[in-house]
Amino acid sequence: MSISKPSRSLVTPFRIGHDELDFPAMRQICHEGREVVLSDAAKQRIERSRAVVDQLIAGGDSAASVYGINTGFGFLADVRISATQIVELQYNLVRSHAAGVGPLLPIPVVRGMLLLRACTLSLGHSGVRLFVAERLCQLLNQRISPCVPSRGSVGASGDLAPLAHLTLGLIGEGEVQVGLPGRVQLKTSAQAHDEAGLQPIVLAAKEGLALINGTQCMTAMGMLAVADALDLCTLADVIGAMSLEALLGTPRAFDPRIHAARPQPGQAVSAQNLRALLADSPIVDSHRGCGKVQDPYSLRCMPQVHGATRDGLGYAQNVLLQESRSATDNPLIFVEDEPAPGDGGGDGGGGLRFDIVSGGNFHGQPVAQALDFAAIATAELANIAERRIEQLVNPHLSSGLPAFLVRHSGLHSGYMIAQVTAAALVSENKILAHPASVDSIPSSAGREDHVSMGVHAADKLTRIVDNVRTVLAIELCCATQGISLRAPLMPAAALSAVHRVVRSRVPELVCDRPLYQEIEAVRSLCENGSLLAAAREHVPLR
C-alpha cells in the first residue's frame, strides 16, 4: 500500500450515509485509523426500518411468518420460531456460522468489513437497532478488530463465516486485536469491551442475520487490493521508463498521435506518464540517430499493456464502489412515507407503509467476476515487467550492458537469479489468475445451489498484487543497476530522482551479494510511496 501524506481529512470523521466512500477514504479508515460517525440521515433510516421489525415482534406468535425474523434460515426457512425463542435464534445463528478456519485476515481488511457493514446498515433496509450500527463505528474508532479466519466463505449468502466471526466481536465473544497494524495486542472480546468502557451487544430480532448476511468480506479485501493495484500501474510506468533508459530505448512509440488514433483511456494515461518521465533525458539524447528502428514489445507497448490493466482495474473499482453503497443482506425492509399502490406491505403506524422482501443481493457474483478480471489485469503488469528484466540481464538484448548487469560476469552472477525469481512469481500469478467465479458448489442442503467464490477471487487478487509488487521491485533493482552502468550519462530528472532514492538504500552491485535483502528494501520503497513521491516532484503522474 502507498502511504498517503497526512491530511486534514484524517482528523475529520468520515460521515457514513453522507460522505461518499472512495478508495482514499477506505485506505485512511482501514490503514490509518480515521474515525467514522453515522450521519443524521443514516440514523433516521435505521430507526425507521427498526420500527417495522419491532411492530412485527409485538404481534407475537400471531404475526405473519417473515424470513429471518421469526423463521429459521436457509433450508430451515420454513421452520417457524416462537416469539420466546427469537433472541436465542440470533445467537445460535452467529455462533453456528462462526466456523471459519485458516490464518486471520489482516487488520485493514477486518476494519474494512466493519466499515462496509456499517455502510449497508446505514441504508435503512436491514431492520437493526441504531445501537448496533453505532457499535460498528465504535469498534473502528476504538481500533478493536475481531479475529476473522480467512477461510470458510463460498460467497453464497454473502460471506457468512467471516461475518459471523466479525459479529462475535460485537457480542463479547471470541478474540480481537486492538490497535493498528504493527502495534496490536490480542485480547478476548470481553476484555477489550471492558477496557474500552463498552457493553457487548445483546442481539435482538433479525440482528444476527443482518450482521452476517452480505458481501463485506470479499468487498473489503477487493477494495484494498484494487487500490494497491492501481498504484502499481503508475509504478510500472515509472519503473518501465527506468528500464527503457537503461536499455537505450526510444520514447518515439509514446507519441501522442499514436495513442489518439486508438483512444483507449488507460493507454492514453500510461503514454502521457511515459512521455513526461522521459522528457529531456540525457541518455535518450545520447543515442538519437543510432539507427535503431524499434524496441521490443515489453518497452514499446508499455502504454497498451499497462493501460489495459488500468482500464480493467477501473471497471473493478466501479463495481466495488457500487457494492459499498448497496444493501446486501436478506430480507430487505422498504419503508414508504405514503401509501404504496396495489397490494402488499403493511401499515407501520404513523402513516408509514412497509414491505419486507426476500431476495438475493447477498450473492457475490458481481464482485467475484470483477475481482477475477482485476486479477488477470494486474498479473499482466508482472508478465511484461519480467520480460523487461530479461532484456536487462541478457547480454544479447541489453544494448551493451554486461551479462547479468555485473562488470566481471562469470566470476560474478549478478542479477541472474533475480530474473529467475521474477519468472517464478509470474508463473505463480498465471495459476492464481484462473477465475474463481466460474466455480460453484452447492451448500445448505441444496438451498444455496449456486455460489460465487468471491472471497477466493479476492484472496487470489491480493496474492497477485503482492507478487507484482515484488516483480516490479526486482525490475527496479535491475533498471537502477543498468543506469548506474551507463554513467556518467543520467536519465531524465524524475527518473534520476528515483535512481537516487533506490541508491540511498541499495548500493551499486560490484560483486555478488545476497540479493534478498535489497529486493525487500526496494519493495518497501515501492510500497510506501517514496518512489512515486520522488518522481512527482519533477513531473505530474496519473
C-alpha positions as CSV (number, residue, x, y, z in Angstrom):
1,M,0.0,0.0,0.0
2,S,1.2,3.5,-0.8
3,I,1.0,5.6,2.4
4,S,-0.7,8.9,1.8
5,K,0.6,12.1,3.3
6,P,-1.1,13.2,6.5
7,S,-4.1,15.3,5.6
8,R,-6.8,17.3,7.4
9,S,-9.3,14.6,6.4
10,L,-7.7,12.2,8.9
11,V,-8.9,14.5,11.8
12,T,-12.3,14.9,10.2
13,P,-14.5,11.8,10.9
14,F,-15.9,10.1,7.8
15,R,-19.7,10.5,7.9
16,I,-21.4,7.2,6.9
17,G,-24.5,7.9,5.0
18,H,-23.3,11.4,3.9
19,D,-19.7,11.3,2.7
20,E,-19.1,9.3,-0.5
21,L,-16.8,6.4,0.2
22,D,-13.9,6.2,-2.2
23,F,-10.6,4.4,-2.3
24,P,-8.6,7.1,-0.5
25,A,-11.1,7.3,2.3
26,M,-11.2,3.5,2.5
27,R,-7.4,3.4,3.0
28,Q,-7.5,6.2,5.6
29,I,-10.0,4.3,7.7
30,C,-8.6,0.8,7.2
31,H,-4.9,1.5,7.4
32,E,-4.5,4.8,9.2
33,G,-7.4,4.8,11.7
34,R,-9.5,7.7,10.5
35,E,-12.6,7.9,12.7
36,V,-16.2,7.3,11.4
37,V,-19.6,8.5,12.5
38,L,-23.2,7.9,11.3
39,S,-24.8,10.8,9.7
40,D,-28.2,12.1,11.0
41,A,-29.9,10.9,7.8
42,A,-28.4,7.4,8.2
43,K,-29.7,7.3,11.8
44,Q,-33.2,8.2,10.7
45,R,-33.2,5.5,8.1
46,I,-32.0,2.9,10.5
47,E,-34.6,3.8,13.1
48,R,-37.5,3.7,10.5
49,S,-36.6,0.2,9.4
50,R,-36.2,-1.0,13.0
51,A,-39.7,0.3,13.8
52,V,-41.1,-2.2,11.3
53,V,-39.3,-5.2,13.0
54,D,-40.5,-4.0,16.4
55,Q,-44.1,-4.0,15.2
56,L,-43.8,-7.5,13.8
57,I,-42.3,-8.8,17.0
58,A,-45.0,-7.1,19.0
59,G,-47.5,-9.3,17.2
60,G,-46.1,-12.4,19.0
61,D,-46.9,-15.8,17.6
62,S,-49.9,-14.4,15.8
63,A,-47.7,-12.3,13.5
64,A,-47.2,-13.5,9.9
65,S,-44.1,-15.6,9.2
66,V,-41.3,-13.4,7.9
67,Y,-38.0,-14.9,6.8
68,G,-35.1,-14.0,9.2
69,I,-37.3,-12.6,11.8
70,N,-39.5,-15.4,13.1
71,T,-38.3,-18.3,10.9
72,G,-35.2,-20.5,10.6
73,F,-32.6,-19.8,7.9
74,G,-31.6,-21.3,4.6
75,F,-33.0,-24.8,4.2
76,L,-34.8,-24.2,7.5
77,A,-36.6,-21.1,6.3
78,D,-40.0,-22.9,6.6
79,V,-39.5,-23.6,10.3
80,R,-41.5,-21.2,12.4
81,I,-39.7,-19.8,15.6
82,S,-41.8,-18.9,18.6
83,A,-41.7,-15.3,19.9
84,T,-39.9,-16.5,23.1
85,Q,-37.1,-18.0,21.0
86,I,-36.4,-15.2,18.6
87,V,-33.4,-13.8,20.6
88,E,-31.9,-17.2,21.1
89,L,-32.2,-17.8,17.4
90,Q,-30.0,-14.8,16.7
91,Y,-27.2,-16.1,19.0
92,N,-27.5,-19.6,17.6
93,L,-27.1,-18.2,14.1
94,V,-24.0,-16.3,14.9
95,R,-22.3,-19.0,16.9
96,S,-23.1,-21.8,14.5
97,H,-21.9,-19.8,11.5
98,A,-18.5,-18.9,13.1
99,A,-16.9,-21.9,11.5
100,G,-14.0,-20.2,9.7
101,V,-10.5,-21.7,9.6
102,G,-7.0,-20.7,8.5
103,P,-4.8,-17.7,9.1
104,L,-6.5,-14.5,10.3
105,L,-7.5,-11.8,7.9
106,P,-5.2,-8.7,8.1
107,I,-6.5,-5.9,10.4
108,P,-7.1,-3.4,7.5
109,V,-9.4,-6.0,5.9
110,V,-11.3,-6.5,9.1
111,R,-11.6,-2.8,9.6
112,G,-12.9,-2.6,6.0
113,M,-15.6,-5.2,6.9
114,L,-16.7,-3.2,9.9
115,L,-16.9,-0.1,7.8
116,L,-18.8,-1.7,4.9
117,R,-21.2,-3.4,7.3
118,A,-22.0,-0.1,8.9
119,C,-22.5,1.4,5.4
120,T,-25.0,-1.2,4.4
121,L,-26.9,-0.9,7.6
122,S,-27.0,2.9,7.2
123,L,-29.2,2.5,4.1
124,G,-32.1,1.6,6.3
125,H,-33.1,-1.7,4.8
126,S,-31.8,-4.1,7.5
127,G,-34.0,-3.6,10.5
128,V,-31.3,-3.4,13.2
129,R,-31.4,-1.0,16.1
130,L,-29.4,2.2,15.8
131,F,-27.2,1.0,18.7
132,V,-25.9,-1.9,16.5
133,A,-24.7,0.3,13.7
134,E,-23.2,2.7,16.2
135,R,-21.3,-0.2,17.8
136,L,-19.6,-1.0,14.5
137,C,-18.4,2.6,14.4
138,Q,-17.2,2.4,18.0
139,L,-15.1,-0.7,17.3
140,L,-13.5,1.1,14.4
141,N,-12.8,4.3,16.4
142,Q,-11.5,2.2,19.4
143,R,-9.4,0.2,16.9
144,I,-10.8,-3.1,18.0
145,S,-10.7,-5.6,15.2
146,P,-12.4,-9.0,15.7
147,C,-10.3,-12.0,14.8
148,V,-11.6,-13.3,11.5
149,P,-10.3,-16.5,9.9
150,S,-9.6,-16.2,6.2
151,R,-11.1,-19.4,5.0
152,G,-14.7,-20.6,5.1
153,S,-16.8,-18.4,2.7
154,V,-18.2,-19.6,-0.7
155,G,-19.8,-16.2,-1.3
156,A,-23.4,-17.7,-1.3
157,S,-25.5,-15.8,1.3
158,G,-22.6,-13.5,1.2
159,D,-19.6,-14.1,3.5
160,L,-21.4,-15.9,6.3
161,A,-18.5,-17.4,8.2
162,P,-16.2,-14.3,8.1
163,L,-19.1,-12.0,9.1
164,A,-20.2,-14.4,11.9
165,H,-16.6,-14.1,13.3
166,L,-16.9,-10.4,13.0
167,T,-20.2,-10.4,14.9
168,L,-18.7,-12.4,17.7
169,G,-16.6,-9.4,18.4
170,L,-19.7,-7.3,18.8
171,I,-21.4,-9.6,21.3
172,G,-18.3,-10.0,23.5
173,E,-17.3,-13.5,22.3
174,G,-14.2,-14.7,20.5
175,E,-10.9,-12.8,20.3
176,V,-10.0,-9.4,19.0
177,Q,-6.8,-7.5,18.0
178,V,-6.6,-4.0,19.5
179,G,-4.5,-1.4,17.6
180,L,-3.4,-0.8,14.0
181,P,-1.0,-2.9,12.0
182,G,2.4,-3.2,13.6
183,R,1.3,-2.4,17.1
184,V,-1.5,-4.7,18.1
185,Q,-2.5,-6.7,21.2
186,L,-4.5,-9.9,21.1
187,K,-7.3,-9.9,23.7
188,T,-10.6,-11.6,24.3
189,S,-13.6,-9.6,23.0
190,A,-15.0,-9.3,26.5
191,Q,-11.7,-7.9,27.9
192,A,-11.4,-5.4,25.0
193,H,-15.0,-4.2,25.6
194,D,-14.4,-3.8,29.3
195,E,-11.2,-1.8,28.8
196,A,-12.9,0.4,26.2
197,G,-15.9,1.0,28.5
198,L,-18.3,-0.7,26.2
199,Q,-21.0,-3.3,26.9
200,P,-21.2,-6.2,24.4
201,I,-24.3,-6.0,22.2
202,V,-27.3,-8.1,23.3
203,L,-28.8,-9.2,20.0
204,A,-32.4,-8.6,19.2
205,A,-34.7,-9.9,16.5
206,K,-33.2,-10.1,13.0
207,E,-29.9,-8.6,14.0
208,G,-27.8,-11.7,13.9
209,L,-28.9,-12.3,10.3
210,A,-28.5,-8.7,9.3
211,L,-24.9,-8.7,10.6
212,I,-23.7,-11.9,8.9
213,N,-25.6,-11.7,5.6
214,G,-23.7,-9.8,2.9
215,T,-20.6,-9.4,0.7
216,Q,-18.5,-7.2,3.1
217,C,-15.5,-9.6,3.4
218,M,-14.9,-10.0,-0.4
219,T,-15.6,-6.3,-1.0
220,A,-13.3,-5.1,1.7
221,M,-10.5,-7.4,0.5
222,G,-11.2,-6.4,-3.1
223,M,-11.2,-2.6,-2.5
224,L,-7.9,-2.6,-0.7
225,A,-6.3,-4.9,-3.3
226,V,-7.6,-2.9,-6.2
227,A,-6.4,0.4,-4.6
228,D,-2.9,-1.1,-4.3
229,A,-3.1,-2.5,-7.9
230,L,-4.0,1.0,-9.3
231,D,-0.8,2.3,-7.6
232,L,1.2,-0.4,-9.2
233,C,0.0,0.8,-12.6
234,T,1.8,4.2,-12.1
235,L,4.7,2.5,-10.5
236,A,5.0,0.2,-13.6
237,D,5.1,3.3,-15.8
238,V,8.0,4.7,-13.7
239,I,10.0,1.5,-13.5
240,G,9.4,0.7,-17.1
241,A,10.7,4.1,-18.1
242,M,13.8,3.4,-16.0
243,S,14.3,0.2,-17.9
244,L,13.9,1.9,-21.2
245,E,16.6,4.4,-20.3
246,A,19.0,1.7,-19.2
247,L,18.3,-0.2,-22.4
248,L,18.8,2.8,-24.6
249,G,15.2,2.6,-25.8
250,T,13.3,5.3,-27.6
251,P,10.2,7.2,-26.4
252,R,9.1,7.6,-30.0
253,A,6.4,4.9,-29.5
254,F,4.7,7.2,-26.9
255,D,4.0,9.9,-29.5
256,P,0.5,11.3,-28.5
257,R,-0.7,10.9,-32.1
258,I,-0.3,7.2,-31.9
259,H,-2.5,7.0,-28.8
260,A,-5.1,9.4,-30.1
261,A,-5.5,7.1,-33.0
262,R,-6.5,4.3,-30.6
263,P,-8.4,6.2,-27.8
264,Q,-8.3,3.7,-25.0
265,P,-8.3,5.8,-21.8
266,G,-5.8,3.8,-19.8
267,Q,-3.4,3.6,-22.7
268,A,-3.5,7.4,-23.0
269,V,-2.7,7.8,-19.3
270,S,0.3,5.5,-19.4
271,A,1.6,7.1,-22.6
272,Q,1.3,10.5,-21.0
273,N,3.2,9.3,-17.9
274,L,6.0,7.8,-20.0
275,R,6.4,11.0,-22.1
276,A,6.6,13.1,-19.0
277,L,9.1,10.8,-17.3
278,L,11.4,10.6,-20.4
279,A,11.3,14.2,-21.5
280,D,14.7,15.9,-21.8
281,S,16.6,12.8,-21.0
282,P,20.4,13.0,-21.4
283,I,20.5,9.2,-22.1
284,V,17.9,9.4,-24.8
285,D,19.6,12.4,-26.4
286,S,22.9,10.5,-26.4
287,H,21.7,7.9,-28.8
288,R,19.4,9.8,-31.1
289,G,20.1,8.8,-34.7
290,C,21.6,5.5,-33.6
291,G,19.8,3.6,-36.4
292,K,17.7,1.5,-34.0
293,V,14.2,1.3,-35.5
294,Q,12.0,-0.4,-32.9
295,D,12.2,-1.5,-29.3
296,P,10.9,-4.9,-28.1
297,Y,7.2,-5.0,-27.2
298,S,7.9,-5.0,-23.5
299,L,9.2,-1.4,-24.0
300,R,7.3,-0.2,-27.0
301,C,3.9,-1.5,-25.9
302,M,4.0,-0.3,-22.3
303,P,1.1,2.1,-22.8
304,Q,-1.0,-0.6,-24.4
305,V,-0.3,-3.2,-21.7
306,H,-0.2,-1.0,-18.6
307,G,-3.1,0.9,-20.0
308,A,-5.3,-2.2,-20.4
309,T,-4.6,-3.0,-16.8
310,R,-5.7,0.4,-15.8
311,D,-8.9,0.1,-17.6
312,G,-9.6,-3.4,-16.2
313,L,-9.0,-2.2,-12.7
314,G,-11.2,0.9,-13.4
315,Y,-14.0,-1.5,-14.1
316,A,-13.4,-3.4,-10.9
317,Q,-13.2,-0.1,-9.0
318,N,-16.6,0.9,-10.2
319,V,-18.2,-2.4,-9.3
320,L,-16.7,-2.3,-5.8
321,L,-17.7,1.2,-5.1
322,Q,-21.2,0.4,-6.2
323,E,-21.2,-2.6,-3.9
324,S,-20.1,-0.4,-0.9
325,R,-23.3,1.6,-1.3
326,S,-25.5,-1.5,-1.6
327,A,-27.9,-3.3,0.8
328,T,-26.7,-6.8,0.6
329,D,-28.5,-8.7,3.4
330,N,-31.8,-10.5,3.3
331,P,-34.7,-9.9,3.7
332,L,-34.8,-6.2,3.0
333,I,-37.2,-3.8,4.5
334,F,-38.7,-1.0,2.4
335,V,-40.5,1.8,4.2
336,E,-42.5,4.4,2.4
337,D,-43.9,7.7,3.6
338,E,-47.0,7.5,1.5
339,P,-49.4,4.5,0.9
340,A,-47.9,2.3,-1.8
341,P,-50.2,1.5,-4.7
342,G,-51.5,-2.1,-5.1
343,D,-51.3,-5.0,-2.7
344,G,-48.5,-5.9,-0.3
345,G,-46.9,-4.2,2.5
346,G,-48.3,-3.3,5.9
347,D,-49.2,-0.3,7.9
348,G,-46.4,0.5,10.2
349,G,-48.3,3.2,12.1
350,G,-47.9,7.0,11.7
351,G,-48.8,6.9,8.0
352,L,-45.9,4.6,7.1
353,R,-46.2,1.6,4.8
354,F,-43.6,-1.1,4.6
355,D,-42.8,-4.2,2.7
356,I,-40.3,-7.0,3.6
357,V,-38.9,-8.7,0.6
358,S,-36.7,-11.8,0.5
359,G,-34.2,-11.7,-2.4
360,G,-30.6,-12.4,-3.3
361,N,-28.5,-9.3,-3.0
362,F,-26.1,-11.2,-0.8
363,H,-24.9,-13.2,-3.8
364,G,-21.3,-12.2,-4.5
365,Q,-21.2,-12.8,-8.3
366,P,-20.8,-9.2,-9.4
367,V,-17.9,-8.7,-7.0
368,A,-16.3,-12.1,-7.7
369,Q,-16.3,-11.6,-11.5
370,A,-14.9,-8.1,-11.2
371,L,-12.1,-9.3,-8.9
372,D,-11.3,-12.2,-11.3
373,F,-10.9,-9.6,-14.1
374,A,-8.8,-7.4,-11.8
375,A,-6.5,-10.4,-11.1
376,I,-6.0,-11.1,-14.7
377,A,-5.3,-7.4,-15.4
378,T,-2.9,-7.0,-12.5
379,A,-1.0,-10.1,-13.4
380,E,-0.1,-8.6,-16.7
381,L,2.0,-5.9,-15.1
382,A,4.4,-8.6,-13.8
383,N,4.2,-10.5,-17.0
384,I,5.6,-7.6,-19.1
385,A,7.9,-6.5,-16.3
386,E,9.7,-9.9,-16.2
387,R,10.3,-9.5,-20.0
388,R,12.0,-6.2,-19.4
389,I,14.1,-7.8,-16.7
390,E,15.2,-10.4,-19.3
391,Q,16.1,-7.6,-21.7
392,L,18.3,-6.0,-19.0
393,V,20.2,-9.1,-17.8
394,N,20.6,-10.8,-21.2
395,P,23.8,-9.5,-22.9
396,H,22.3,-10.4,-26.3
397,L,19.4,-8.0,-25.8
398,S,20.7,-5.2,-23.4
399,S,22.4,-2.8,-25.8
400,G,25.9,-3.3,-24.5
401,L,25.3,-3.8,-20.8
402,P,27.4,-6.6,-19.2
403,A,25.9,-10.0,-18.7
404,F,23.5,-10.1,-15.7
405,L,24.4,-6.4,-15.0
406,V,27.7,-7.0,-13.3
407,R,31.0,-5.9,-14.8
408,H,33.0,-9.1,-14.1
409,S,30.4,-11.6,-15.1
410,G,31.5,-15.2,-14.9
411,L,33.2,-14.7,-11.6
412,H,30.1,-12.9,-10.5
413,S,26.5,-13.9,-11.4
414,G,24.9,-10.5,-10.8
415,Y,21.2,-10.5,-11.2
416,M,20.9,-13.8,-12.9
417,I,18.8,-15.5,-10.3
418,A,16.8,-12.4,-9.6
419,Q,15.3,-12.8,-13.0
420,V,14.5,-16.5,-12.1
421,T,12.7,-15.3,-9.0
422,A,10.6,-12.9,-11.1
423,A,9.8,-15.7,-13.6
424,A,8.7,-17.9,-10.7
425,L,6.3,-15.2,-9.4
426,V,5.0,-14.6,-12.9
427,S,4.2,-18.3,-13.3
428,E,2.5,-18.4,-9.9
429,N,0.4,-15.4,-11.0
430,K,-0.7,-17.3,-14.1
431,I,-2.1,-20.1,-11.8
432,L,-3.7,-17.6,-9.5
433,A,-5.3,-15.7,-12.4
434,H,-7.6,-18.7,-13.1
435,P,-11.1,-17.3,-12.4
436,A,-12.7,-18.3,-9.1
437,S,-16.2,-17.1,-10.1
438,V,-16.7,-19.8,-12.7
439,D,-16.7,-22.4,-9.8
440,S,-19.7,-23.3,-7.7
441,I,-20.5,-25.9,-5.1
442,P,-24.0,-26.3,-3.6
443,S,-24.5,-25.9,0.2
444,S,-27.2,-25.7,2.8
445,A,-28.9,-28.9,1.7
446,G,-29.1,-27.6,-1.8
447,R,-30.9,-24.4,-1.0
448,E,-27.8,-22.4,-1.8
449,D,-27.2,-24.3,-5.0
450,H,-25.1,-21.7,-6.8
451,V,-22.3,-19.7,-5.1
452,S,-19.8,-17.0,-6.2
453,M,-16.5,-17.9,-4.6
454,G,-16.0,-14.2,-4.1
455,V,-13.5,-14.4,-1.2
456,H,-11.4,-16.9,-3.2
457,A,-11.3,-14.3,-6.0
458,A,-10.4,-11.5,-3.5
459,D,-7.7,-13.7,-1.9
460,K,-6.1,-14.6,-5.3
461,L,-6.1,-10.9,-6.3
462,T,-4.4,-9.9,-3.1
463,R,-1.7,-12.5,-3.6
464,I,-1.2,-11.4,-7.2
465,V,-0.8,-7.8,-6.2
466,D,1.8,-8.8,-3.7
467,N,3.7,-10.8,-6.3
468,V,3.5,-8.0,-8.9
469,R,5.0,-5.5,-6.3
470,T,7.9,-7.9,-5.8
471,V,8.5,-8.4,-9.6
472,L,8.4,-4.6,-10.1
473,A,10.9,-4.3,-7.2
474,I,13.2,-6.7,-9.0
475,E,12.9,-4.8,-12.3
476,L,13.7,-1.6,-10.4
477,C,16.9,-3.2,-8.9
478,C,18.0,-4.2,-12.4
479,A,17.0,-0.9,-14.1
480,T,18.8,1.1,-11.4
481,Q,21.9,-1.1,-11.9
482,G,21.7,-0.6,-15.7
483,I,21.5,3.2,-15.3
484,S,24.5,3.1,-12.9
485,L,26.4,1.2,-15.6
486,R,25.6,4.0,-18.1
487,A,27.4,6.6,-16.0
488,P,28.3,9.4,-16.4
489,L,25.1,9.7,-18.5
490,M,22.0,10.0,-16.4
491,P,18.3,9.7,-17.2
492,A,15.6,12.4,-17.1
493,A,15.1,14.4,-13.9
494,A,12.2,12.4,-12.5
495,L,14.0,9.1,-13.1
496,S,17.3,10.4,-11.7
497,A,15.4,11.3,-8.5
498,V,14.0,7.7,-8.4
499,H,17.5,6.4,-9.0
500,R,18.9,8.4,-6.1
501,V,16.1,7.1,-3.8
502,V,17.0,3.5,-4.7
503,R,20.7,4.1,-4.3
504,S,20.1,5.6,-0.8
505,R,19.0,2.1,0.2
506,V,20.9,-0.2,-2.2
507,P,24.5,0.4,-3.4
508,E,25.6,-0.4,-6.9
509,L,26.3,-4.1,-7.4
510,V,30.0,-4.5,-7.9
511,C,30.5,-8.1,-6.7
512,D,28.0,-10.8,-5.8
513,R,26.0,-10.5,-2.5
514,P,22.8,-12.0,-1.2
515,L,20.0,-10.2,-3.2
516,Y,17.0,-11.0,-1.0
517,Q,17.7,-8.0,1.3
518,E,17.9,-5.5,-1.4
519,I,14.8,-6.9,-3.2
520,E,12.9,-6.4,0.1
521,A,14.4,-2.9,0.6
522,V,13.4,-1.8,-2.9
523,R,10.0,-3.5,-2.5
524,S,9.4,-1.4,0.6
525,L,10.2,1.7,-1.4
526,C,7.6,0.6,-3.9
527,E,5.0,0.1,-1.2
528,N,5.5,3.2,1.0
529,G,5.0,5.7,-1.8
530,S,8.5,7.2,-1.6
531,L,9.4,6.4,-5.2
532,L,6.3,7.9,-6.7
533,A,6.7,10.9,-4.5
534,A,10.3,11.4,-5.8
535,A,9.1,11.2,-9.4
536,R,6.2,13.5,-8.8
537,E,8.4,16.3,-7.5
538,H,9.5,16.7,-11.2
539,V,6.5,15.6,-13.3
540,P,2.8,15.1,-12.8
541,L,1.8,11.5,-12.8
542,R,-1.6,9.8,-13.0
